[in-house]
């Protein structure tokens, strides 16, 4: 293989990486990120680069940077195994492959570079797309998967154990399509690719107005310093680089809760630069309940429906109740208005807490499988008989609690939400504050999506060799900065992503997995192929929808969800693999419940 002599800019070099210790990220500094959500400080910012940041090329001329291309044959064998377990993606290849609907499309992806993602990438290429890819997590790449895709299918920039400088370099490479601009479509997980483009456009506008380049020293957020450095160096070469990307982009499909929250925040502030499809809240990835916090909002909405209904029937409000002869029509009108207010509803729902969003297929069932897998691979611990604390009882927490309970652990939940707490109690799981159980538990799992859940003061009180891990998207649920800077603390690396931290004087230690990042991907291989087939089939359909409607004006600079009939299609594609056969409605039955024989079978407001 030939090696490209071209190197790409990155602003952190071994000589300046230790200039100062990492600083805690304040709320004010988070606001710098267009209010796009958490962007935590991570210790690996200061580590030396693990690989030379030089783009290589395959014999076919395709760019890549992976750990070891010789692992491609091993990766190919596992990809072939995964394809059998991913019927939705394979059905997409069969249905859409011959017509090549993505012909001419450039797709950039920022999503865990695993075996399952390899099947997604090759589905996109089978449908005609040209693809560039990076991982959305420094530990989640499976190097043999990256090697196989780099050799056979697409440009890949990912390896397990990246530093943060390498991570953002890979993200930039995945978005950079050379002089022709950026991608047409983005598959994002967590929103980092979307963030880089938005921050780039913002910096270019400031540069055009004032001539001022982004200054990494302007923030104490060490990771954002990297982002500003990449944008600054790009401005020196092309002051319109990110504007060109923005103008070309048709849209983005977002995989996970964190990225979706960022998108809705941008939509609310009017700063979203291109259309977005929220794949995370598809029913076959998850489902959103139409629950609006606050009886006043619901009351105003109901009153508005009454006004519309009375006007459409030429009635005054005093006569309204006497003249409603078709309650189904009234209910349909109510639900129609709710759907037309989906932007507001979705934003409110996402802000009101975990009880209003159910992530059944991916988050609950996936985590139920992958949490114990990661625990056992990292520690070989016997789960049965242990006390496990699950921080948060949303759907990730529900899956984790179920997994520990089924493995024989005694489970305790910590929760802020009384509804989620009641759900845990109905499952026979005690609900207590972390402070009440910190000294007795053996395993701690954070699942909240919030920051500062397990602090160093908690960890000091834990029993010897208690296991501490996180299964949320970012790494700020566990106070790794406080642990790393604790006076006299000693770190013993047992194996990659498994560290024992020993406190001074007591010689008592805790075991932290994956440095506080996603332990199921850092210490194992994440969710199984079948579950990811549901999520990734939604991604393919979302990308197809954006591309098909790119010139129609159907999608504005807003956040959308896939329609119900496509959700049902994704589910149907996976039934045969599990031996299921559906009962068919007769025309009379369909008419009786007011649905079409072929579906969709539930209204958009239905709660599964």
Secondary structure per residue as TSV (DSSP state, phi and psi in degrees):
chain	resnum	aa	ss	phi	psi
A	1	X	-	360.0	144.1
A	2	X	-	-85.5	149.3
A	3	X	E	-110.3	124.1
A	4	X	E	-69.2	134.3
A	5	X	E	-75.4	-8.9
A	6	X	E	-77.0	129.6
A	7	X	E	-111.8	157.8
A	8	X	-	-117.4	150.2
A	9	X	-	-70.9	141.9
A	10	X	-	-147.8	142.9
A	11	X	S	-93.8	1.3
A	12	X	-	-114.9	120.6
A	13	X	-	-116.4	160.4
A	14	X	T	-54.8	-28.5
A	15	X	T	-73.5	-26.9
A	16	X	T	-111.5	2.8
A	17	X	T	-67.3	-26.3
A	18	X	T	-103.7	25.6
A	19	X	S	-61.9	-35.2
A	20	X	S	-156.5	156.8
A	21	X	-	-72.2	159.2
A	22	X	-	-63.8	144.1
A	23	X	-	-108.5	149.3
A	24	X	-	-64.7	145.7
A	25	X	-	-89.3	116.3
A	26	X	-	-82.6	163.1
A	27	X	H	-61.0	-38.2
A	28	X	H	-64.5	-35.1
A	29	X	H	-72.7	-31.3
A	30	X	H	-61.7	-31.2
A	31	X	G	-65.6	-19.0
A	32	X	G	-63.8	-22.4
A	33	X	G	-91.0	41.3
A	34	X	T	55.8	28.9
A	35	X	T	55.4	40.4
A	36	X	-	-91.9	12.8
A	37	X	-	102.0	-169.6
A	38	X	-	-67.7	142.0
A	39	X	-	-144.6	77.1
A	40	X	-	-75.0	158.0
A	41	X	-	-72.3	137.6
A	42	X	-	-133.3	136.1
A	43	X	G	-66.6	-26.2
A	44	X	G	-69.9	-5.1
A	45	X	G	-53.8	-36.7
A	46	X	G	-94.2	1.3
A	47	X	S	-78.7	152.5
A	48	X	-	-64.4	150.2
A	49	X	-	-58.7	136.6
A	50	X	S	-85.8	-19.2
A	51	X	S	-142.6	150.5
A	52	X	-	-68.9	129.6
A	53	X	-	-84.4	71.1
A	54	X	E	-123.3	124.0
A	55	X	E	-70.7	130.3
A	56	X	E	-104.2	168.9
A	57	X	E	-133.4	143.3
A	58	X	-	-75.8	173.5
A	59	X	T	-63.0	-22.6
A	60	X	T	-85.9	-1.1
A	61	X	-	88.9	8.5
A	62	X	-	-84.6	133.2
A	63	X	E	-73.0	150.7
A	64	X	E	-166.4	163.3
A	65	X	B	-151.6	104.4
A	66	X	-	-131.0	172.9
A	67	X	S	-71.0	-45.3
A	68	X	-	-155.9	103.2
A	69	X	G	-65.3	-20.7
A	70	X	G	-69.1	-11.1
A	71	X	G	-82.7	4.6
A	72	X	H	-61.7	-39.5
A	73	X	H	-63.1	-42.6
A	74	X	H	-60.8	-44.9
A	75	X	H	-61.0	-40.6
A	76	X	H	-61.3	-40.5
A	77	X	H	-61.6	-42.7
A	78	X	H	-72.4	-33.1
A	79	X	H	-61.9	-42.0
A	80	X	H	-64.4	-36.1
A	81	X	H	-64.7	-44.3
A	82	X	H	-65.2	-34.5
A	83	X	H	-57.7	-35.7
A	84	X	H	-66.0	-29.9
A	85	X	T	-92.6	5.4
A	86	X	-	-125.4	66.7
A	87	X	H	-63.8	-29.8
A	88	X	H	-63.7	-46.3
A	89	X	H	-66.8	-40.0
A	90	X	H	-67.3	-33.9
A	91	X	H	-66.1	-35.8
A	92	X	H	-61.9	-40.3
A	93	X	H	-62.8	-43.1
A	94	X	H	-66.2	-42.0
A	95	X	H	-76.0	-44.2
A	96	X	H	-104.3	-19.4
A	97	X	G	-54.9	-47.1
A	98	X	G	-59.5	-32.2
A	99	X	G	-89.3	-9.0
A	100	X	T	46.7	61.6
A	101	X	T	-65.0	-20.9
A	102	X	T	-93.2	12.8
A	103	X	T	-55.9	125.9
A	104	X	T	87.5	-4.4
A	105	X	-	-90.1	139.1
A	106	X	E	-104.3	124.5
A	107	X	E	-120.2	125.2
A	108	X	E	-105.4	136.0
A	109	X	E	-122.5	139.4
A	110	X	E	-126.8	89.4
A	111	X	S	-157.0	145.3
A	112	X	-	-40.7	121.0
A	113	X	-	-84.8	77.4
A	114	X	S	-109.1	178.6
A	115	X	H	-59.5	-42.4
A	116	X	H	-65.0	-39.5
A	117	X	H	-65.7	-31.9
A	118	X	H	-59.4	-39.7
A	119	X	H	-66.0	-38.4
A	120	X	H	-61.3	-48.5
A	121	X	H	-58.9	-45.0
A	122	X	H	-73.4	-19.8
A	123	X	H	-70.4	-43.2
A	124	X	H	-62.3	-42.7
A	125	X	H	-69.7	-33.7
A	126	X	H	-64.4	-26.3
A	127	X	T	-90.1	7.2
A	128	X	T	106.2	-2.5
A	129	X	-	-79.7	154.1
A	130	X	E	-101.2	133.5
A	131	X	E	-128.1	139.6
A	132	X	E	-125.3	140.5
A	133	X	E	-142.0	147.6
A	134	X	E	-140.5	168.1
A	135	X	-	-88.7	156.4
A	136	X	S	-99.8	11.6
A	137	X	S	-151.4	139.4
A	138	X	S	-71.0	-18.4
A	139	X	S	-109.5	-8.4
A	140	X	-	-86.6	-12.1
A	141	X	-	-65.7	135.7
A	142	X	-	-98.0	112.3
A	143	X	H	-61.9	-32.5
A	144	X	H	-71.6	-31.2
A	145	X	H	-67.7	-44.9
A	146	X	H	-60.4	-40.8
A	147	X	H	-64.3	-43.7
A	148	X	H	-64.0	-42.8
A	149	X	H	-69.3	-40.6
A	150	X	H	-61.7	-40.4
A	151	X	H	-72.8	-38.0
A	152	X	H	-107.9	-25.8
A	153	X	T	-135.8	-42.2
A	154	X	S	-154.3	163.0
A	155	X	E	-75.9	123.0
A	156	X	E	-125.5	136.2
A	157	X	E	-131.0	87.9
A	158	X	-	-167.3	142.0
A	159	X	-	-155.5	154.4
A	160	X	T	-72.0	133.3
A	161	X	T	86.9	32.2
A	162	X	-	-66.0	148.8
A	163	X	-	-78.7	170.1
A	164	X	H	-68.1	-34.0
A	165	X	H	-60.8	-42.5
A	166	X	H	-67.3	-39.3
A	167	X	H	-58.3	-48.3
A	168	X	H	-73.9	-29.0
A	169	X	H	-62.5	-44.5
A	170	X	H	-63.4	-39.8
A	171	X	H	-62.1	-43.6
A	172	X	H	-63.0	-41.4
A	173	X	H	-63.8	-37.9
A	174	X	H	-66.0	-28.5
A	175	X	H	-89.6	-15.7
A	176	X	-	-92.3	110.1
A	177	X	-	-104.0	21.9
A	178	X	G	83.0	-153.1
A	179	X	G	-67.4	-16.6
A	180	X	G	-81.8	7.3
A	181	X	-	95.9	-155.2
A	182	X	S	-103.9	-156.8
A	183	X	-	-79.3	164.0
A	184	X	S	-85.1	-34.8
A	185	X	E	-137.1	151.8
A	186	X	E	-126.4	134.1
A	187	X	E	-103.3	113.9
A	188	X	E	-118.7	151.6
A	189	X	S	-139.1	100.0
A	190	X	S	101.7	-17.5
A	191	X	S	90.1	10.0
A	192	X	H	-70.0	-38.3
A	193	X	H	-65.4	-42.6
A	194	X	H	-61.7	-42.2
A	195	X	H	-61.3	-44.5
A	196	X	H	-60.5	-41.1
A	197	X	H	-66.9	-43.9
A	198	X	H	-63.3	-43.3
A	199	X	H	-67.2	-35.7
A	200	X	H	-64.0	-44.7
A	201	X	H	-62.0	-43.0
A	202	X	H	-60.6	-44.3
A	203	X	H	-68.0	-38.4
A	204	X	H	-65.4	-37.1
A	205	X	H	-65.4	-40.0
A	206	X	H	-67.2	-39.0
A	207	X	H	-65.4	-41.3
A	208	X	H	-65.6	-35.0
A	209	X	H	-79.3	-41.7
A	210	X	H	-120.8	-10.2
A	211	X	-	75.3	11.3
A	212	X	-	-93.4	124.6
A	213	X	-	-81.5	152.1
A	214	X	-	-59.1	139.7
A	215	X	-	-115.7	108.0
A	216	X	G	-56.6	-28.1
A	217	X	G	-73.5	-5.2
A	218	X	G	-76.6	-7.8
A	219	X	-	-133.1	149.0
A	220	X	S	-95.0	6.5
A	221	X	-	-81.6	105.7
A	222	X	H	-64.9	-30.3
A	223	X	H	-74.6	-37.7
A	224	X	H	-67.5	-26.0
A	225	X	H	-58.6	-39.5
A	226	X	H	-63.8	-44.3
A	227	X	H	-60.3	-46.4
A	228	X	H	-64.3	-36.8
A	229	X	H	-65.0	-42.4
A	230	X	H	-62.8	-44.2
A	231	X	H	-65.6	-42.2
A	232	X	H	-59.4	-47.4
A	233	X	H	-66.4	-34.1
A	234	X	H	-67.7	-36.2
A	235	X	H	-61.5	-35.5
A	236	X	H	-65.3	-28.8
A	237	X	H	-90.4	-44.1
A	238	X	-	-146.7	103.6
A	239	X	T	-70.0	-1.9
A	240	X	T	-122.8	18.7
A	241	X	H	-55.2	-51.8
A	242	X	H	-78.6	-25.9
A	243	X	H	-65.6	-38.6
A	244	X	H	-63.2	-40.5
A	245	X	H	-61.3	-47.2
A	246	X	H	-59.7	-43.5
A	247	X	H	-67.2	-32.6
A	248	X	H	-81.3	-28.5
A	249	X	-	-64.0	128.9
A	250	X	-	-83.7	-38.6
A	251	X	E	168.5	179.7
A	252	X	E	-131.5	145.0
A	253	X	E	-114.9	128.8
A	254	X	E	-108.4	133.8
A	255	X	-	-87.3	-34.7
A	256	X	S	-130.7	167.7
A	257	X	H	-57.9	-45.7
A	258	X	H	-59.8	-46.6
A	259	X	H	-65.6	-36.9
A	260	X	H	-64.2	-41.2
A	261	X	H	-60.1	-41.9
A	262	X	H	-60.2	-43.7
A	263	X	H	-63.0	-45.0
A	264	X	H	-66.2	-33.5
A	265	X	H	-66.2	-40.8
A	266	X	H	-66.5	-40.2
A	267	X	H	-60.6	-42.9
A	268	X	H	-65.0	-34.0
A	269	X	H	-87.6	-5.1
A	270	X	T	77.6	16.6
A	271	X	-	-103.1	-0.1
A	272	X	-	-68.1	127.7
A	273	X	-	-92.9	-13.5
A	274	X	S	-157.0	162.3
A	275	X	E	-63.1	152.7
A	276	X	E	-139.8	140.2
A	277	X	E	-110.3	125.8
A	278	X	E	-84.5	91.0
A	279	X	G	-71.6	-29.3
A	280	X	G	-56.7	-32.6
A	281	X	G	-100.8	15.6
A	282	X	S	-68.0	146.5
A	283	X	T	-61.5	-38.9
A	284	X	T	-79.3	-3.0
A	285	X	T	-107.2	-39.4
A	286	X	-	-167.9	-168.1
A	287	X	E	-152.0	146.3
A	288	X	E	-105.7	130.3
A	289	X	-	-87.5	139.9
A	290	X	-	-81.0	73.4
A	291	X	-	-119.9	119.7
A	292	X	-	-106.8	122.4
A	293	X	S	-64.7	132.0
A	294	X	S	103.7	118.7
A	295	X	H	-65.4	-25.2
A	296	X	H	-65.1	-44.1
A	297	X	H	-61.6	-45.4
A	298	X	H	-64.1	-38.7
A	299	X	H	-64.2	-44.2
A	300	X	H	-61.8	-39.6
A	301	X	H	-64.2	-44.7
A	302	X	H	-62.3	-41.9
A	303	X	H	-61.5	-39.9
A	304	X	H	-63.5	-40.6
A	305	X	H	-62.3	-42.7
A	306	X	H	-59.3	-42.1
A	307	X	H	-61.5	-47.1
A	308	X	H	-62.2	-44.1
A	309	X	H	-63.1	-45.0
A	310	X	H	-65.3	-38.8
A	311	X	H	-65.3	-42.9
A	312	X	H	-67.4	-22.1
A	313	X	T	-106.1	12.6
A	314	X	T	55.3	41.7
A	315	X	-	-115.9	151.4
A	316	X	-	-92.4	163.6
A	317	X	H	-63.2	-29.8
A	318	X	H	-66.5	-29.9
A	319	X	H	-95.7	-2.3
A	320	X	H	-57.6	-53.7
A	321	X	H	-66.2	-25.8
A	322	X	H	-75.8	-17.7
A	323	X	H	-113.5	2.7
A	324	X	-	-78.2	102.2
A	325	X	-	-100.9	-14.1
A	326	X	-	-124.7	87.3
A	327	X	H	-63.1	-33.3
A	328	X	H	-63.1	-39.0
A	329	X	H	-61.6	-41.7
A	330	X	H	-62.3	-45.9
A	331	X	H	-64.9	-40.3
A	332	X	H	-61.3	-39.5
A	333	X	H	-63.4	-42.8
A	334	X	H	-59.1	-48.3
A	335	X	H	-68.3	-34.8
A	336	X	H	-61.8	-42.7
A	337	X	H	-67.4	-38.7
A	338	X	H	-59.0	-43.9
A	339	X	H	-64.5	-39.0
A	340	X	H	-70.7	-16.9
A	341	X	T	-98.5	23.9
A	342	X	H	-61.5	-32.5
A	343	X	H	-60.6	-47.2
A	344	X	H	-65.9	-47.1
A	345	X	H	-60.2	-46.2
A	346	X	H	-61.5	-41.5
A	347	X	H	-64.1	-44.1
A	348	X	H	-66.2	-41.3
A	349	X	H	-61.6	-44.6
A	350	X	H	-67.4	-23.8
A	351	X	H	-86.5	-13.2
A	352	X	H	-97.4	-5.6
A	353	X	-	126.5	170.8
A	354	X	G	-69.2	-23.0
A	355	X	G	-68.4	-16.2
A	356	X	G	-96.9	-1.4
A	357	X	E	-131.3	122.0
A	358	X	E	-109.1	120.3
A	359	X	-	-108.0	76.1
A	360	X	I	-70.3	-57.6
A	361	X	I	-72.0	-43.4
A	362	X	I	-87.2	-61.9
A	363	X	I	-69.8	-47.3
A	364	X	I	-75.3	-59.4
A	365	X	H	-69.3	-37.0
A	366	X	H	-65.3	-47.2
A	367	X	H	-68.4	-32.3
A	368	X	H	-60.1	-30.7
A	369	X	H	-84.9	-44.2
A	370	X	H	-88.8	-21.2
A	371	X	H	-62.0	-56.0
A	372	X	H	-63.9	-29.7
A	373	X	H	-60.7	-48.0
A	374	X	H	-64.7	-41.7
A	375	X	H	-59.8	-46.4
A	376	X	H	-74.2	-37.0
A	377	X	H	-65.6	-37.1
A	378	X	H	-77.9	-35.8
A	379	X	H	-126.8	-15.1
A	380	X	-	56.4	27.4
A	381	X	-	-74.9	146.5
A	382	X	-	-83.3	113.3
A	383	X	-	-75.0	-37.5
A	384	X	T	-57.4	134.1
A	385	X	T	87.0	-14.4
A	386	X	-	-79.7	163.1
A	387	X	E	-101.7	119.8
A	388	X	E	-112.7	130.8
A	389	X	E	-106.7	123.4
A	390	X	E	-108.8	114.7
A	391	X	E	-86.8	105.3
A	392	X	-	103.8	133.1
A	393	X	-	-126.0	42.6
A	394	X	S	-75.2	-159.6
A	395	X	H	-75.5	-29.5
A	396	X	H	-64.2	-46.9
A	397	X	H	-61.2	-39.3
A	398	X	H	-60.9	-44.2
A	399	X	H	-63.9	-41.4
A	400	X	H	-67.3	-43.6
A	401	X	H	-63.0	-41.6
A	402	X	H	-63.0	-40.4
A	403	X	H	-63.3	-47.2
A	404	X	H	-64.9	-40.8
A	405	X	H	-64.6	-43.5
A	406	X	H	-67.2	-25.5
A	407	X	T	-84.3	0.2
A	408	X	T	100.2	6.4
A	409	X	-	-80.3	155.9
A	410	X	E	-91.6	118.3
A	411	X	E	-105.2	138.4
A	412	X	E	-125.9	138.9
A	413	X	E	-112.1	140.7
A	414	X	E	-107.9	139.5
A	415	X	-	-157.9	144.2
A	416	X	S	-96.5	-21.0
A	417	X	-	-95.8	121.4
A	418	X	H	-63.4	-29.7
A	419	X	H	-69.3	-48.2
A	420	X	H	-62.7	-38.3
A	421	X	H	-61.5	-42.3
A	422	X	H	-65.6	-37.8
A	423	X	H	-59.8	-43.9
A	424	X	H	-61.4	-44.2
A	425	X	H	-62.8	-37.1
A	426	X	H	-67.1	-19.0
A	427	X	T	-93.4	6.0
A	428	X	T	79.5	21.4
A	429	X	-	-106.6	122.9
A	430	X	E	-64.1	149.8
A	431	X	E	-122.4	117.6
A	432	X	-	-142.8	157.8
A	433	X	-	-67.1	151.6
A	434	X	H	-57.6	-38.5
A	435	X	H	-60.7	-27.2
A	436	X	H	-78.8	-18.8
A	437	X	H	-124.2	0.3
A	438	X	T	-61.7	-29.8
A	439	X	T	-86.5	-11.6
A	440	X	T	-109.3	-15.7
A	441	X	-	-85.1	156.3
A	442	X	S	-103.5	-28.9
A	443	X	E	-133.5	131.5
A	444	X	E	-122.8	128.7
A	445	X	E	-127.8	123.8
A	446	X	E	-95.9	132.7
A	447	X	-	-137.0	18.7
A	448	X	S	-86.3	-28.3
A	449	X	S	76.7	8.0
A	450	X	-	-110.7	174.5
A	451	X	S	-103.1	162.2
A	452	X	-	57.6	49.5
A	453	X	S	-86.7	-51.5
A	454	X	B	-112.4	112.7
A	455	X	-	-99.6	167.5
A	456	X	H	-61.2	-31.7
A	457	X	H	-64.7	-32.9
A	458	X	H	-67.4	-45.7
A	459	X	H	-63.7	-33.5
A	460	X	H	-61.0	-29.2
A	461	X	T	-91.9	-3.8
A	462	X	S	-74.7	156.9
A	463	X	-	-70.5	160.8
A	464	X	T	-58.9	132.4
A	465	X	T	65.1	23.8
A	466	X	E	-61.0	142.1
A	467	X	E	-98.0	128.0
A	468	X	E	-121.0	125.8
A	469	X	E	-151.0	163.9
A	470	X	E	-128.7	141.9
A	471	X	-	-127.9	20.5
A	472	X	S	-90.7	167.6
A	473	X	S	-66.2	-41.3
A	474	X	S	-102.7	173.0
A	475	X	S	-105.8	19.2
A	476	X	-	-101.0	10.6
A	477	X	S	-74.2	-31.5
A	478	X	B	-106.5	134.7
A	479	X	-	-77.3	73.0
A	480	X	H	-68.6	-34.8
A	481	X	H	-63.1	-44.9
A	482	X	H	-62.8	-36.5
A	483	X	H	-69.7	-45.5
A	484	X	H	-65.2	-31.3
A	485	X	T	-100.9	8.0
A	486	X	S	-66.3	130.8
A	487	X	T	-57.7	123.8
A	488	X	T	82.2	2.9
A	489	X	-	-65.4	144.4
A	490	X	E	-122.9	128.9
A	491	X	E	-105.1	125.7
A	492	X	E	-118.4	113.9
A	493	X	E	-83.9	112.7
A	494	X	E	-78.0	-44.4
A	495	X	E	-163.1	170.7
A	496	X	T	-53.7	130.7
A	497	X	T	67.8	15.8
A	498	X	E	-133.8	107.3
A	499	X	E	-125.3	138.2
A	500	X	E	-102.4	125.2
A	501	X	E	-106.7	117.4
A	502	X	E	-104.9	124.5
A	503	X	-	-81.6	145.6
A	504	X	T	-67.0	161.5
A	505	X	T	71.8	-56.4
A	506	X	T	-80.7	-23.2
A	507	X	-	57.8	19.4
A	508	X	-	-90.7	139.3
A	509	X	E	-131.9	164.7
A	510	X	E	-122.1	156.7
A	511	X	E	-107.7	118.3
A	512	X	E	-107.4	130.5
A	513	X	E	-99.7	137.1
A	514	X	G	55.1	31.3
A	515	X	G	53.1	30.8
A	516	X	G	84.1	3.5
A	517	X	S	-93.7	-171.9
A	518	X	B	-55.0	105.2
A	519	X	H	-74.1	-28.5
A	520	X	H	-71.1	-24.8
A	521	X	H	-97.6	-29.8
A	522	X	H	-74.4	-36.9
A	523	X	S	-106.6	-10.1
A	524	X	S	-143.7	-151.6
A	525	X	-	-115.7	17.9
A	526	X	-	77.0	-156.2
A	527	X	S	-71.3	152.3
A	528	X	-	-70.5	163.6
A	529	X	H	-60.1	-41.2
A	530	X	H	-63.3	-44.8
A	531	X	H	-61.9	-43.2
A	532	X	H	-69.5	-23.7
A	533	X	H	-61.8	-38.5
A	534	X	H	-61.5	-50.4
A	535	X	H	-62.8	-46.1
A	536	X	H	-74.4	-28.6
A	537	X	H	-63.8	-39.0
A	538	X	H	-60.2	-39.5
A	539	X	H	-61.4	-45.6
A	540	X	H	-61.2	-45.4
A	541	X	H	-65.0	-38.8
A	542	X	H	-63.8	-43.4
A	543	X	H	-64.3	-40.9
A	544	X	H	-61.8	-41.7
A	545	X	H	-64.0	-45.7
A	546	X	H	-61.7	-43.9
A	547	X	H	-69.1	-41.5
A	548	X	H	-62.9	-36.3
A	549	X	T	-99.6	18.6
A	550	X	T	-63.3	-25.8
A	551	X	T	-109.2	-0.2
A	552	X	T	-86.6	-18.8
A	553	X	T	78.5	8.6
A	554	X	-	-62.8	-38.5
A	555	X	-	-106.6	120.5
A	556	X	-	-93.2	-172.7
A	557	X	S	-80.6	67.5
A	558	X	S	-139.8	177.4
A	559	X	E	-106.2	130.8
A	560	X	E	-124.3	160.9
A	561	X	-	-118.1	158.4
A	562	X	-	-70.8	145.7
A	563	X	-	-68.5	160.4
A	564	X	H	-58.3	-40.9
A	565	X	H	-64.6	-29.8
A	566	X	H	-74.2	-36.0
A	567	X	H	-59.2	-45.4
A	568	X	H	-65.1	-34.4
A	569	X	H	-63.9	-44.0
A	570	X	H	-60.6	-44.2
A	571	X	H	-62.2	-43.6
A	572	X	H	-62.0	-34.3
A	573	X	H	-64.0	-19.5
A	574	X	T	-103.5	-3.3
A	575	X	T	-72.8	-42.7
A	576	X	G	-59.1	-37.0
A	577	X	G	-59.7	-29.6
A	578	X	G	-99.7	10.1
A	579	X	T	77.9	18.7
A	580	X	-	-88.7	148.3
A	581	X	-	-131.7	127.6
A	582	X	-	-81.8	146.0
A	583	X	-	-79.4	138.5
A	584	X	-	-99.8	136.6
A	585	X	-	-71.9	142.8
A	586	X	-	-80.2	158.6
A	587	X	H	-56.0	-36.3
A	588	X	H	-66.7	-42.1
A	589	X	H	-63.9	-43.5
A	590	X	H	-61.4	-41.7
A	591	X	H	-65.3	-36.5
A	592	X	H	-63.9	-38.4
A	593	X	T	-101.0	7.3
A	594	X	T	62.6	47.0
A	595	X	-	-131.7	165.0
A	596	X	-	-79.2	150.6
A	597	X	T	-57.4	-37.4
A	598	X	T	-90.9	3.7
A	599	X	S	92.5	179.7
A	600	X	-	-66.9	151.3
A	601	X	-	-96.8	-13.3
A	602	X	S	-129.9	146.0
A	603	X	-	-70.7	164.8
A	604	X	T	-62.2	-27.0
A	605	X	T	-85.4	-1.1
A	606	X	-	-65.8	139.1
A	607	X	-	-100.7	116.0
A	608	X	-	-77.4	360.0
